[in-house]
Amino acid sequence: MDIVDGIGALGAGLILAGFLLRASAQYGVGTVLYGMLNVLGAGILIWYGWVTGVWPFVILNGVWFLDAMRILIFKK
């Protein structure tokens, strides 16, 4: 695994951590922690998709990033 793949795995791990925390009432959807994990994870995966040239991945994570930003801004 090279550094680019390692960074991509980090991004995926952050999103998966948010997914696992979603089941917790304390850290569920709408919390700052959930939003930040998703914003950071999706941002890293946008970069990863860009660097590797996987444009559908960039689009998917761009939408995920925008939704996570909405959660942080409006906390809904």
PyMOL Python script that loads the backbone (N, CA, C, O; Angstrom):
from pymol import cmd

cmd.read_pdbstr("""\
ATOM      1  N   MET A   1       0.860  -1.173   0.000  1.00  0.00           N
ATOM      2  CA  MET A   1       0.000   0.000   0.000  1.00  0.00           C
ATOM      3  C   MET A   1       0.905   1.234   0.000  1.00  0.00           C
ATOM      4  O   MET A   1       1.787   1.365   0.848  1.00  0.00           O
ATOM      5  N   ASP A   2       0.681   2.128  -0.948  1.00  0.00           N
ATOM      6  CA  ASP A   2       1.464   3.359  -0.980  1.00  0.00           C
ATOM      7  C   ASP A   2       0.763   4.446  -0.158  1.00  0.00           C
ATOM      8  O   ASP A   2      -0.312   4.213   0.394  1.00  0.00           O
ATOM      9  N   ILE A   3       1.367   5.615  -0.080  1.00  0.00           N
ATOM     10  CA  ILE A   3       0.844   6.702   0.757  1.00  0.00           C
ATOM     11  C   ILE A   3      -0.525   7.181   0.282  1.00  0.00           C
ATOM     12  O   ILE A   3      -1.384   7.508   1.101  1.00  0.00           O
ATOM     13  N   VAL A   4      -0.733   7.224  -1.019  1.00  0.00           N
ATOM     14  CA  VAL A   4      -2.030   7.663  -1.551  1.00  0.00           C
ATOM     15  C   VAL A   4      -3.135   6.714  -1.107  1.00  0.00           C
ATOM     16  O   VAL A   4      -4.195   7.160  -0.668  1.00  0.00           O
ATOM     17  N   ASP A   5      -2.894   5.405  -1.217  1.00  0.00           N
ATOM     18  CA  ASP A   5      -3.886   4.424  -0.771  1.00  0.00           C
ATOM     19  C   ASP A   5      -4.094   4.495   0.741  1.00  0.00           C
ATOM     20  O   ASP A   5      -5.212   4.315   1.222  1.00  0.00           O
ATOM     21  N   GLY A   6      -3.026   4.754   1.485  1.00  0.00           N
ATOM     22  CA  GLY A   6      -3.146   4.894   2.936  1.00  0.00           C
ATOM     23  C   GLY A   6      -4.016   6.078   3.320  1.00  0.00           C
ATOM     24  O   GLY A   6      -4.825   5.983   4.243  1.00  0.00           O
ATOM     25  N   ILE A   7      -3.854   7.195   2.616  1.00  0.00           N
ATOM     26  CA  ILE A   7      -4.680   8.376   2.879  1.00  0.00           C
ATOM     27  C   ILE A   7      -6.130   8.089   2.501  1.00  0.00           C
ATOM     28  O   ILE A   7      -7.048   8.493   3.214  1.00  0.00           O
ATOM     29  N   GLY A   8      -6.338   7.398   1.389  1.00  0.00           N
ATOM     30  CA  GLY A   8      -7.695   7.007   0.998  1.00  0.00           C
ATOM     31  C   GLY A   8      -8.339   6.108   2.035  1.00  0.00           C
ATOM     32  O   GLY A   8      -9.520   6.262   2.346  1.00  0.00           O
ATOM     33  N   ALA A   9      -7.570   5.169   2.573  1.00  0.00           N
ATOM     34  CA  ALA A   9      -8.088   4.282   3.619  1.00  0.00           C
ATOM     35  C   ALA A   9      -8.436   5.070   4.879  1.00  0.00           C
ATOM     36  O   ALA A   9      -9.417   4.750   5.551  1.00  0.00           O
ATOM     37  N   LEU A  10      -7.656   6.086   5.208  1.00  0.00           N
ATOM     38  CA  LEU A  10      -7.964   6.949   6.349  1.00  0.00           C
ATOM     39  C   LEU A  10      -9.304   7.635   6.146  1.00  0.00           C
ATOM     40  O   LEU A  10     -10.128   7.666   7.061  1.00  0.00           O
ATOM     41  N   GLY A  11      -9.534   8.181   4.966  1.00  0.00           N
ATOM     42  CA  GLY A  11     -10.816   8.831   4.668  1.00  0.00           C
ATOM     43  C   GLY A  11     -11.980   7.873   4.810  1.00  0.00           C
ATOM     44  O   GLY A  11     -13.005   8.212   5.401  1.00  0.00           O
ATOM     45  N   ALA A  12     -11.820   6.677   4.266  1.00  0.00           N
ATOM     46  CA  ALA A  12     -12.886   5.675   4.382  1.00  0.00           C
ATOM     47  C   ALA A  12     -13.107   5.296   5.841  1.00  0.00           C
ATOM     48  O   ALA A  12     -14.245   5.102   6.269  1.00  0.00           O
ATOM     49  N   GLY A  13     -12.025   5.192   6.601  1.00  0.00           N
ATOM     50  CA  GLY A  13     -12.137   4.854   8.009  1.00  0.00           C
ATOM     51  C   GLY A  13     -12.893   5.907   8.807  1.00  0.00           C
ATOM     52  O   GLY A  13     -13.665   5.572   9.706  1.00  0.00           O
ATOM     53  N   LEU A  14     -12.676   7.181   8.481  1.00  0.00           N
ATOM     54  CA  LEU A  14     -13.392   8.257   9.171  1.00  0.00           C
ATOM     55  C   LEU A  14     -14.896   8.180   8.899  1.00  0.00           C
ATOM     56  O   LEU A  14     -15.708   8.341   9.810  1.00  0.00           O
ATOM     57  N   ILE A  15     -15.252   7.936   7.653  1.00  0.00           N
ATOM     58  CA  ILE A  15     -16.673   7.813   7.328  1.00  0.00           C
ATOM     59  C   ILE A  15     -17.273   6.585   8.003  1.00  0.00           C
ATOM     60  O   ILE A  15     -18.395   6.643   8.506  1.00  0.00           O
ATOM     61  N   LEU A  16     -16.545   5.487   8.018  1.00  0.00           N
ATOM     62  CA  LEU A  16     -17.043   4.291   8.697  1.00  0.00           C
ATOM     63  C   LEU A  16     -17.175   4.513  10.204  1.00  0.00           C
ATOM     64  O   LEU A  16     -18.099   3.984  10.823  1.00  0.00           O
ATOM     65  N   ALA A  17     -16.277   5.278  10.796  1.00  0.00           N
ATOM     66  CA  ALA A  17     -16.391   5.589  12.230  1.00  0.00           C
ATOM     67  C   ALA A  17     -17.673   6.381  12.492  1.00  0.00           C
ATOM     68  O   ALA A  17     -18.373   6.119  13.471  1.00  0.00           O
ATOM     69  N   GLY A  18     -17.980   7.338  11.631  1.00  0.00           N
ATOM     70  CA  GLY A  18     -19.234   8.067  11.762  1.00  0.00           C
ATOM     71  C   GLY A  18     -20.436   7.162  11.623  1.00  0.00           C
ATOM     72  O   GLY A  18     -21.423   7.312  12.344  1.00  0.00           O
ATOM     73  N   PHE A  19     -20.357   6.225  10.700  1.00  0.00           N
ATOM     74  CA  PHE A  19     -21.438   5.266  10.498  1.00  0.00           C
ATOM     75  C   PHE A  19     -21.661   4.427  11.754  1.00  0.00           C
ATOM     76  O   PHE A  19     -22.801   4.194  12.157  1.00  0.00           O
ATOM     77  N   LEU A  20     -20.572   3.974  12.370  1.00  0.00           N
ATOM     78  CA  LEU A  20     -20.689   3.173  13.582  1.00  0.00           C
ATOM     79  C   LEU A  20     -21.214   3.994  14.763  1.00  0.00           C
ATOM     80  O   LEU A  20     -21.967   3.481  15.590  1.00  0.00           O
ATOM     81  N   LEU A  21     -20.822   5.254  14.841  1.00  0.00           N
ATOM     82  CA  LEU A  21     -21.298   6.117  15.920  1.00  0.00           C
ATOM     83  C   LEU A  21     -22.765   6.505  15.750  1.00  0.00           C
ATOM     84  O   LEU A  21     -23.423   6.915  16.706  1.00  0.00           O
ATOM     85  N   ARG A  22     -23.262   6.374  14.538  1.00  0.00           N
ATOM     86  CA  ARG A  22     -24.644   6.759  14.241  1.00  0.00           C
ATOM     87  C   ARG A  22     -25.635   6.016  15.129  1.00  0.00           C
ATOM     88  O   ARG A  22     -26.701   6.544  15.445  1.00  0.00           O
ATOM     89  N   ALA A  23     -25.302   4.825  15.523  1.00  0.00           N
ATOM     90  CA  ALA A  23     -26.195   4.027  16.359  1.00  0.00           C
ATOM     91  C   ALA A  23     -26.285   4.565  17.783  1.00  0.00           C
ATOM     92  O   ALA A  23     -27.217   4.231  18.515  1.00  0.00           O
ATOM     93  N   SER A  24     -25.338   5.383  18.173  1.00  0.00           N
ATOM     94  CA  SER A  24     -25.308   5.937  19.519  1.00  0.00           C
ATOM     95  C   SER A  24     -26.142   7.212  19.584  1.00  0.00           C
ATOM     96  O   SER A  24     -25.977   8.106  18.753  1.00  0.00           O
ATOM     97  N   ALA A  25     -27.035   7.299  20.562  1.00  0.00           N
ATOM     98  CA  ALA A  25     -27.856   8.505  20.713  1.00  0.00           C
ATOM     99  C   ALA A  25     -26.980   9.719  21.019  1.00  0.00           C
ATOM    100  O   ALA A  25     -27.309  10.840  20.630  1.00  0.00           O
ATOM    101  N   GLN A  26     -25.873   9.495  21.713  1.00  0.00           N
ATOM    102  CA  GLN A  26     -24.997  10.594  22.096  1.00  0.00           C
ATOM    103  C   GLN A  26     -24.223  11.156  20.905  1.00  0.00           C
ATOM    104  O   GLN A  26     -23.965  12.358  20.848  1.00  0.00           O
ATOM    105  N   TYR A  27     -23.855  10.309  19.965  1.00  0.00           N
ATOM    106  CA  TYR A  27     -23.040  10.741  18.838  1.00  0.00           C
ATOM    107  C   TYR A  27     -23.708  10.477  17.495  1.00  0.00           C
ATOM    108  O   TYR A  27     -23.016  10.305  16.492  1.00  0.00           O
ATOM    109  N   GLY A  28     -25.013  10.441  17.455  1.00  0.00           N
ATOM    110  CA  GLY A  28     -25.731  10.112  16.242  1.00  0.00           C
ATOM    111  C   GLY A  28     -25.753  11.242  15.218  1.00  0.00           C
ATOM    112  O   GLY A  28     -25.074  12.257  15.372  1.00  0.00           O
ATOM    113  N   VAL A  29     -26.542  11.043  14.180  1.00  0.00           N
ATOM    114  CA  VAL A  29     -26.689  12.022  13.113  1.00  0.00           C
ATOM    115  C   VAL A  29     -27.119  13.346  13.714  1.00  0.00           C
ATOM    116  O   VAL A  29     -27.988  13.383  14.585  1.00  0.00           O
ATOM    117  N   GLY A  30     -26.526  14.410  13.264  1.00  0.00           N
ATOM    118  CA  GLY A  30     -26.860  15.735  13.766  1.00  0.00           C
ATOM    119  C   GLY A  30     -25.880  16.250  14.795  1.00  0.00           C
ATOM    120  O   GLY A  30     -25.940  17.422  15.168  1.00  0.00           O
ATOM    121  N   THR A  31     -24.972  15.398  15.267  1.00  0.00           N
ATOM    122  CA  THR A  31     -23.976  15.864  16.222  1.00  0.00           C
ATOM    123  C   THR A  31     -22.754  16.397  15.482  1.00  0.00           C
ATOM    124  O   THR A  31     -22.499  16.043  14.331  1.00  0.00           O
ATOM    125  N   VAL A  32     -22.014  17.247  16.163  1.00  0.00           N
ATOM    126  CA  VAL A  32     -20.820  17.828  15.560  1.00  0.00           C
ATOM    127  C   VAL A  32     -19.794  16.735  15.238  1.00  0.00           C
ATOM    128  O   VAL A  32     -19.169  16.772  14.178  1.00  0.00           O
ATOM    129  N   LEU A  33     -19.617  15.777  16.128  1.00  0.00           N
ATOM    130  CA  LEU A  33     -18.653  14.707  15.878  1.00  0.00           C
ATOM    131  C   LEU A  33     -19.002  13.926  14.618  1.00  0.00           C
ATOM    132  O   LEU A  33     -18.134  13.659  13.787  1.00  0.00           O
ATOM    133  N   TYR A  34     -20.265  13.563  14.480  1.00  0.00           N
ATOM    134  CA  TYR A  34     -20.710  12.830  13.288  1.00  0.00           C
ATOM    135  C   TYR A  34     -20.447  13.667  12.029  1.00  0.00           C
ATOM    136  O   TYR A  34     -19.923  13.159  11.037  1.00  0.00           O
ATOM    137  N   GLY A  35     -20.810  14.935  12.078  1.00  0.00           N
ATOM    138  CA  GLY A  35     -20.598  15.810  10.931  1.00  0.00           C
ATOM    139  C   GLY A  35     -19.133  15.972  10.583  1.00  0.00           C
ATOM    140  O   GLY A  35     -18.757  15.919   9.412  1.00  0.00           O
ATOM    141  N   MET A  36     -18.297  16.172  11.609  1.00  0.00           N
ATOM    142  CA  MET A  36     -16.870  16.362  11.354  1.00  0.00           C
ATOM    143  C   MET A  36     -16.215  15.101  10.780  1.00  0.00           C
ATOM    144  O   MET A  36     -15.392  15.190   9.869  1.00  0.00           O
ATOM    145  N   LEU A  37     -16.573  13.941  11.303  1.00  0.00           N
ATOM    146  CA  LEU A  37     -16.021  12.697  10.754  1.00  0.00           C
ATOM    147  C   LEU A  37     -16.381  12.558   9.280  1.00  0.00           C
ATOM    148  O   LEU A  37     -15.551  12.143   8.471  1.00  0.00           O
ATOM    149  N   ASN A  38     -17.604  12.901   8.936  1.00  0.00           N
ATOM    150  CA  ASN A  38     -18.041  12.784   7.551  1.00  0.00           C
ATOM    151  C   ASN A  38     -17.440  13.851   6.653  1.00  0.00           C
ATOM    152  O   ASN A  38     -17.087  13.564   5.509  1.00  0.00           O
ATOM    153  N   VAL A  39     -17.316  15.084   7.150  1.00  0.00           N
ATOM    154  CA  VAL A  39     -16.689  16.150   6.356  1.00  0.00           C
ATOM    155  C   VAL A  39     -15.230  15.805   6.086  1.00  0.00           C
ATOM    156  O   VAL A  39     -14.771  15.888   4.947  1.00  0.00           O
ATOM    157  N   LEU A  40     -14.505  15.422   7.122  1.00  0.00           N
ATOM    158  CA  LEU A  40     -13.090  15.081   6.937  1.00  0.00           C
ATOM    159  C   LEU A  40     -12.922  13.845   6.054  1.00  0.00           C
ATOM    160  O   LEU A  40     -12.097  13.833   5.140  1.00  0.00           O
ATOM    161  N   GLY A  41     -13.703  12.818   6.332  1.00  0.00           N
ATOM    162  CA  GLY A  41     -13.602  11.595   5.533  1.00  0.00           C
ATOM    163  C   GLY A  41     -13.936  11.828   4.075  1.00  0.00           C
ATOM    164  O   GLY A  41     -13.205  11.386   3.189  1.00  0.00           O
ATOM    165  N   ALA A  42     -15.037  12.521   3.818  1.00  0.00           N
ATOM    166  CA  ALA A  42     -15.431  12.782   2.429  1.00  0.00           C
ATOM    167  C   ALA A  42     -14.431  13.702   1.740  1.00  0.00           C
ATOM    168  O   ALA A  42     -14.130  13.516   0.561  1.00  0.00           O
ATOM    169  N   GLY A  43     -13.915  14.689   2.463  1.00  0.00           N
ATOM    170  CA  GLY A  43     -12.905  15.575   1.872  1.00  0.00           C
ATOM    171  C   GLY A  43     -11.665  14.812   1.447  1.00  0.00           C
ATOM    172  O   GLY A  43     -11.129  15.035   0.361  1.00  0.00           O
ATOM    173  N   ILE A  44     -11.212  13.914   2.305  1.00  0.00           N
ATOM    174  CA  ILE A  44     -10.050  13.088   1.967  1.00  0.00           C
ATOM    175  C   ILE A  44     -10.369  12.192   0.779  1.00  0.00           C
ATOM    176  O   ILE A  44      -9.534  12.022  -0.109  1.00  0.00           O
ATOM    177  N   LEU A  45     -11.571  11.618   0.752  1.00  0.00           N
ATOM    178  CA  LEU A  45     -11.927  10.730  -0.360  1.00  0.00           C
ATOM    179  C   LEU A  45     -12.147  11.496  -1.666  1.00  0.00           C
ATOM    180  O   LEU A  45     -11.946  10.934  -2.743  1.00  0.00           O
ATOM    181  N   ILE A  46     -12.554  12.758  -1.593  1.00  0.00           N
ATOM    182  CA  ILE A  46     -12.610  13.587  -2.807  1.00  0.00           C
ATOM    183  C   ILE A  46     -11.202  13.740  -3.373  1.00  0.00           C
ATOM    184  O   ILE A  46     -10.978  13.567  -4.571  1.00  0.00           O
ATOM    185  N   TRP A  47     -10.260  14.065  -2.494  1.00  0.00           N
ATOM    186  CA  TRP A  47      -8.868  14.202  -2.926  1.00  0.00           C
ATOM    187  C   TRP A  47      -8.362  12.883  -3.524  1.00  0.00           C
ATOM    188  O   TRP A  47      -7.733  12.867  -4.582  1.00  0.00           O
ATOM    189  N   TYR A  48      -8.652  11.780  -2.825  1.00  0.00           N
ATOM    190  CA  TYR A  48      -8.211  10.460  -3.284  1.00  0.00           C
ATOM    191  C   TYR A  48      -8.783  10.147  -4.677  1.00  0.00           C
ATOM    192  O   TYR A  48      -8.056   9.691  -5.560  1.00  0.00           O
ATOM    193  N   GLY A  49     -10.063  10.390  -4.864  1.00  0.00           N
ATOM    194  CA  GLY A  49     -10.679  10.156  -6.163  1.00  0.00           C
ATOM    195  C   GLY A  49     -10.080  11.030  -7.252  1.00  0.00           C
ATOM    196  O   GLY A  49      -9.891  10.589  -8.385  1.00  0.00           O
ATOM    197  N   TRP A  50      -9.782  12.276  -6.897  1.00  0.00           N
ATOM    198  CA  TRP A  50      -9.176  13.215  -7.851  1.00  0.00           C
ATOM    199  C   TRP A  50      -7.790  12.721  -8.270  1.00  0.00           C
ATOM    200  O   TRP A  50      -7.468  12.672  -9.458  1.00  0.00           O
ATOM    201  N   VAL A  51      -6.981  12.359  -7.282  1.00  0.00           N
ATOM    202  CA  VAL A  51      -5.608  11.916  -7.550  1.00  0.00           C
ATOM    203  C   VAL A  51      -5.590  10.626  -8.370  1.00  0.00           C
ATOM    204  O   VAL A  51      -4.750  10.461  -9.255  1.00  0.00           O
ATOM    205  N   THR A  52      -6.504   9.728  -8.078  1.00  0.00           N
ATOM    206  CA  THR A  52      -6.528   8.449  -8.789  1.00  0.00           C
ATOM    207  C   THR A  52      -7.348   8.498 -10.076  1.00  0.00           C
ATOM    208  O   THR A  52      -7.357   7.537 -10.845  1.00  0.00           O
ATOM    209  N   GLY A  53      -8.037   9.614 -10.311  1.00  0.00           N
ATOM    210  CA  GLY A  53      -8.800   9.781 -11.547  1.00  0.00           C
ATOM    211  C   GLY A  53     -10.117   9.023 -11.578  1.00  0.00           C
ATOM    212  O   GLY A  53     -10.625   8.707 -12.654  1.00  0.00           O
ATOM    213  N   VAL A  54     -10.670   8.732 -10.416  1.00  0.00           N
ATOM    214  CA  VAL A  54     -11.944   8.013 -10.345  1.00  0.00           C
ATOM    215  C   VAL A  54     -13.048   9.047 -10.125  1.00  0.00           C
ATOM    216  O   VAL A  54     -13.420   9.332  -8.987  1.00  0.00           O
ATOM    217  N   TRP A  55     -13.566   9.604 -11.217  1.00  0.00           N
ATOM    218  CA  TRP A  55     -14.486  10.734 -11.145  1.00  0.00           C
ATOM    219  C   TRP A  55     -15.836  10.399 -10.512  1.00  0.00           C
ATOM    220  O   TRP A  55     -16.380  11.248  -9.806  1.00  0.00           O
ATOM    221  N   PRO A  56     -16.405   9.218 -10.720  1.00  0.00           N
ATOM    222  CA  PRO A  56     -17.650   8.914 -10.002  1.00  0.00           C
ATOM    223  C   PRO A  56     -17.460   8.946  -8.480  1.00  0.00           C
ATOM    224  O   PRO A  56     -18.370   9.326  -7.743  1.00  0.00           O
ATOM    225  N   PHE A  57     -16.281   8.549  -8.022  1.00  0.00           N
ATOM    226  CA  PHE A  57     -15.949   8.578  -6.598  1.00  0.00           C
ATOM    227  C   PHE A  57     -15.869  10.020  -6.099  1.00  0.00           C
ATOM    228  O   PHE A  57     -16.296  10.318  -4.983  1.00  0.00           O
ATOM    229  N   VAL A  58     -15.323  10.914  -6.922  1.00  0.00           N
ATOM    230  CA  VAL A  58     -15.256  12.342  -6.571  1.00  0.00           C
ATOM    231  C   VAL A  58     -16.667  12.899  -6.442  1.00  0.00           C
ATOM    232  O   VAL A  58     -16.962  13.617  -5.487  1.00  0.00           O
ATOM    233  N   ILE A  59     -17.534  12.581  -7.383  1.00  0.00           N
ATOM    234  CA  ILE A  59     -18.913  13.086  -7.356  1.00  0.00           C
ATOM    235  C   ILE A  59     -19.659  12.543  -6.142  1.00  0.00           C
ATOM    236  O   ILE A  59     -20.301  13.305  -5.419  1.00  0.00           O
ATOM    237  N   LEU A  60     -19.579  11.241  -5.913  1.00  0.00           N
ATOM    238  CA  LEU A  60     -20.255  10.634  -4.767  1.00  0.00           C
ATOM    239  C   LEU A  60     -19.812  11.279  -3.463  1.00  0.00           C
ATOM    240  O   LEU A  60     -20.650  11.650  -2.640  1.00  0.00           O
ATOM    241  N   ASN A  61     -18.523  11.415  -3.268  1.00  0.00           N
ATOM    242  CA  ASN A  61     -18.026  11.989  -2.025  1.00  0.00           C
ATOM    243  C   ASN A  61     -18.217  13.499  -1.953  1.00  0.00           C
ATOM    244  O   ASN A  61     -18.258  14.069  -0.863  1.00  0.00           O
ATOM    245  N   GLY A  62     -18.335  14.149  -3.108  1.00  0.00           N
ATOM    246  CA  GLY A  62     -18.685  15.570  -3.112  1.00  0.00           C
ATOM    247  C   GLY A  62     -20.083  15.783  -2.555  1.00  0.00           C
ATOM    248  O   GLY A  62     -20.312  16.710  -1.778  1.00  0.00           O
ATOM    249  N   VAL A  63     -21.010  14.933  -2.946  1.00  0.00           N
ATOM    250  CA  VAL A  63     -22.375  15.009  -2.418  1.00  0.00           C
ATOM    251  C   VAL A  63     -22.372  14.676  -0.933  1.00  0.00           C
ATOM    252  O   VAL A  63     -23.046  15.343  -0.148  1.00  0.00           O
ATOM    253  N   TRP A  64     -21.619  13.653  -0.541  1.00  0.00           N
ATOM    254  CA  TRP A  64     -21.513  13.266   0.877  1.00  0.00           C
ATOM    255  C   TRP A  64     -20.942  14.425   1.695  1.00  0.00           C
ATOM    256  O   TRP A  64     -21.425  14.710   2.791  1.00  0.00           O
ATOM    257  N   PHE A  65     -19.920  15.092   1.168  1.00  0.00           N
ATOM    258  CA  PHE A  65     -19.289  16.234   1.827  1.00  0.00           C
ATOM    259  C   PHE A  65     -20.299  17.370   2.023  1.00  0.00           C
ATOM    260  O   PHE A  65     -20.388  17.947   3.107  1.00  0.00           O
ATOM    261  N   LEU A  66     -21.052  17.683   0.974  1.00  0.00           N
ATOM    262  CA  LEU A  66     -22.039  18.769   1.073  1.00  0.00           C
ATOM    263  C   LEU A  66     -23.128  18.447   2.091  1.00  0.00           C
ATOM    264  O   LEU A  66     -23.561  19.327   2.835  1.00  0.00           O
ATOM    265  N   ASP A  67     -23.569  17.200   2.127  1.00  0.00           N
ATOM    266  CA  ASP A  67     -24.588  16.820   3.104  1.00  0.00           C
ATOM    267  C   ASP A  67     -24.027  16.908   4.527  1.00  0.00           C
ATOM    268  O   ASP A  67     -24.717  17.359   5.440  1.00  0.00           O
ATOM    269  N   ALA A  68     -22.797  16.484   4.710  1.00  0.00           N
ATOM    270  CA  ALA A  68     -22.167  16.573   6.029  1.00  0.00           C
ATOM    271  C   ALA A  68     -21.994  18.034   6.447  1.00  0.00           C
ATOM    272  O   ALA A  68     -22.158  18.363   7.622  1.00  0.00           O
ATOM    273  N   MET A  69     -21.671  18.898   5.510  1.00  0.00           N
ATOM    274  CA  MET A  69     -21.574  20.336   5.819  1.00  0.00           C
ATOM    275  C   MET A  69     -22.931  20.877   6.234  1.00  0.00           C
ATOM    276  O   MET A  69     -23.025  21.689   7.154  1.00  0.00           O
ATOM    277  N   ARG A  70     -23.982  20.432   5.559  1.00  0.00           N
ATOM    278  CA  ARG A  70     -25.342  20.849   5.932  1.00  0.00           C
ATOM    279  C   ARG A  70     -25.653  20.439   7.363  1.00  0.00           C
ATOM    280  O   ARG A  70     -26.241  21.210   8.121  1.00  0.00           O
ATOM    281  N   ILE A  71     -25.262  19.236   7.731  1.00  0.00           N
ATOM    282  CA  ILE A  71     -25.472  18.759   9.095  1.00  0.00           C
ATOM    283  C   ILE A  71     -24.733  19.662  10.084  1.00  0.00           C
ATOM    284  O   ILE A  71     -25.287  20.027  11.120  1.00  0.00           O
ATOM    285  N   LEU A  72     -23.482  20.025   9.769  1.00  0.00           N
ATOM    286  CA  LEU A  72     -22.726  20.866  10.673  1.00  0.00           C
ATOM    287  C   LEU A  72     -23.297  22.280  10.775  1.00  0.00           C
ATOM    288  O   LEU A  72     -23.369  22.856  11.861  1.00  0.00           O
ATOM    289  N   ILE A  73     -23.697  22.823   9.644  1.00  0.00           N
ATOM    290  CA  ILE A  73     -24.188  24.207   9.636  1.00  0.00           C
ATOM    291  C   ILE A  73     -25.552  24.314  10.301  1.00  0.00           C
ATOM    292  O   ILE A  73     -25.780  25.195  11.130  1.00  0.00           O
ATOM    293  N   PHE A  74     -26.459  23.413   9.933  1.00  0.00           N
ATOM    294  CA  PHE A  74     -27.831  23.509  10.431  1.00  0.00           C
ATOM    295  C   PHE A  74     -28.104  22.564  11.587  1.00  0.00           C
ATOM    296  O   PHE A  74     -29.155  22.645  12.224  1.00  0.00           O
ATOM    297  N   LYS A  75     -27.155  21.659  11.865  1.00  0.00           N
ATOM    298  CA  LYS A  75     -27.292  20.666  12.937  1.00  0.00           C
ATOM    299  C   LYS A  75     -28.613  19.924  12.870  1.00  0.00           C
ATOM    300  O   LYS A  75     -29.313  19.775  13.871  1.00  0.00           O
ATOM    301  N   LYS A  76     -28.947  19.454  11.653  1.00  0.00           N
ATOM    302  CA  LYS A  76     -30.178  18.680  11.423  1.00  0.00           C
ATOM    303  C   LYS A  76     -29.829  17.396  10.744  1.00  0.00           C
ATOM    304  O   LYS A  76     -30.713  16.590  10.455  1.00  0.00           O
TER     305      LYS A  76
END
""", "prot")
cmd.dss("prot")
cmd.show_as("cartoon", "prot")
cmd.util.cbc("prot")
cmd.orient("prot")
